[in-house]
Amino acid sequence: MRETIKINDVCFDKEEFKAVEEVLKSGILTDKNGMGPKVLEFERSFASYIGVKYAIAVSSGTAALHAALMALDLKPKDEVILPSLTFPAAAEAVVLAGGTPVFADINENTYCIDVESIEDSITKNTKAIIPVHLYGLPADMDPIIELAESKDIVVIEDAAQAHGALYKGRKVGSIGDMGCFSFYATKNMTTGEGGMITTNNKEYAEALRAIRNHGESRTNWNTRLGHNYRMSEIQAALGIVQLKKLPDFLEKRRSNAKKLTEELNDVDKLILPKEPEGFTHAWNLYTVRVKGANATKRNKIVTKLKEKGINAAVYYETPTHLLPFYMNIHNNIKKDLSVTEKVSHQIFSLPIHPKVSFEDIKYISKNLKKILGRM
Ligand SMILES: *Cc1c(COP(=O)(O)O)cnc(C)c1O
C-alpha cells in the first residue's frame, strides 16, 4: 500500500531537535514581557527577511490579527472590509476587536479580494481593509493601498499562507500598515502554533508589544487592554531554524507546482492556479477549480482522490459569510458575493508541500485525470 500523501506536512531534521533541546536545557522557556532571547532573535531575523523595521512575535496567526485590530482601537460602528473566501480567523478577530466585518467579493482568476468590491463596500465607518494573500498568492495590493490612502483607511495584510510571496518585488507583509503571519503546522514554515505581526510603524509596534503582554507599556503598568499573546522560547527557537530553511521550502513547493501544472495543463475540465505577471506565489496550497461543477460533483472528486491515498482538501467549503455565526452579521448588509459562492463550490487543493516528490505529482495527476475522465 502506498503511503497517504498529506495536503501539507512539517519538515524537521536534527537542527530543529537541537534548537528545542537547547531551550529546554537553558531553563528559559518564556519571558515575562514576551521578549526572551530566542523571541528577540526570531523577531529580528523575520523583520529582516520581510524587509520591515519591526516584527512582533505572538502565539498564533489569529492572535496576530486580533492584536493588529486591537492596535486600531475600533469603535462599535467601525467596519473592516475583508474577503469571505478564507479561514474565518480574520472575521473573528474583527468581531473580537469590537468592529463589524464587511465581506467583499473575490476576483474570479486569483480568488483574492476584488478591488471594485472593496470600493463598493466602503462607507464613512470603514476603518480598515484586510486583504488575504489566499493560498500564498498576493492580493492586488497597489490599487488597494491607493484606495485606502485616499480615504484614510488602514490596511492589514493577512499573510498567514504567504510567507515569502512577492508583489512587484516586495515581500507581502511589508506593503500594508501591518502584516499578519501564522506559523501553524500547515503553513510554509511552522512553530507548531505561532504568529508574527510586521510593520514599519513605530506606534503600532509599541502598541502591539503592549497588547501581547496584557497591555503593559512597562512591567506591571497596564495602559491599554491586552491579552496573553506571548510566544514561547521553544516556538521561537523552532522559528529561527524554519525561517532559514524557508527559501528551500518555497523552491520545492514552486517546482512541485510547476510540475503539477505541466501534468494537468491539457485537462479541459480544470482551471489551474494562476501567477499573474509581477506576482510571486508562495504555493501554500495548489488550488484547482472544476469548470461548471457544483459542490456535490467536486466533493465526489475529492472523495475519490482520498480513496487513492491523495489527501486533496477543500479550502473553503463554506465562505465565512454563510457560516452560522457570521451569517447574522452579513445579513444586515446583504451584499452580492456571487463569485465567492460559485468558486467555493468548485475548488479543491492538491498536495505540493516539500515532502511531495515528482513521482507523487505524477501519481496525483494520473489519478485525477482518470477520475475526471470517468465523470
Ligand atoms: C492559518 C490562517 C490564519 C490563522 O492562523 P492560526 O495560526 O491558525 O491562528 C488566519 N488567516 C489565514 C488566511 C490562515 O490560513
The ligand as a Tripos MOL2 file, in Angstrom:
@<TRIPOS>MOLECULE
LIG
   15    15     1     0     0
SMALL
NO_CHARGES

@<TRIPOS>ATOM
      1 C1         -3.9670   29.8220    9.3050 C.3       1 LIG1
      2 C2         -4.6340   31.0920    8.9620 C.ar      1 LIG1
      3 C3         -4.9800   32.0260    9.9500 C.ar      1 LIG1
      4 C4         -4.8940   31.7410   11.4140 C.3       1 LIG1
      5 O1         -3.6540   31.3790   11.8850 O.3       1 LIG1
      6 P1         -3.5520   30.4770   13.2070 P.3       1 LIG1
      7 O2         -2.0820   30.4580   13.4800 O.co2     1 LIG1
      8 O3         -4.0880   29.1250   12.8800 O.co2     1 LIG1
      9 O4         -4.3170   31.1440   14.2920 O.co2     1 LIG1
     10 C5         -5.5060   33.2360    9.5350 C.ar      1 LIG1
     11 N1         -5.7180   33.5150    8.2380 N.ar      1 LIG1
     12 C6         -5.4330   32.6280    7.2690 C.ar      1 LIG1
     13 C7         -5.6770   33.0010    5.8390 C.3       1 LIG1
     14 C8         -4.9010   31.3800    7.5940 C.ar      1 LIG1
     15 O5         -4.6410   30.4990    6.6220 O.3       1 LIG1
@<TRIPOS>BOND
     1     1     2 1
     2     2     3 ar
     3     2    14 ar
     4     3     4 1
     5     3    10 ar
     6     4     5 1
     7     5     6 1
     8     6     7 2
     9     6     8 1
    10     6     9 1
    11    10    11 ar
    12    11    12 ar
    13    12    13 1
    14    12    14 ar
    15    14    15 1
@<TRIPOS>SUBSTRUCTURE
     1 LIG1         1 GROUP 0 **** ****
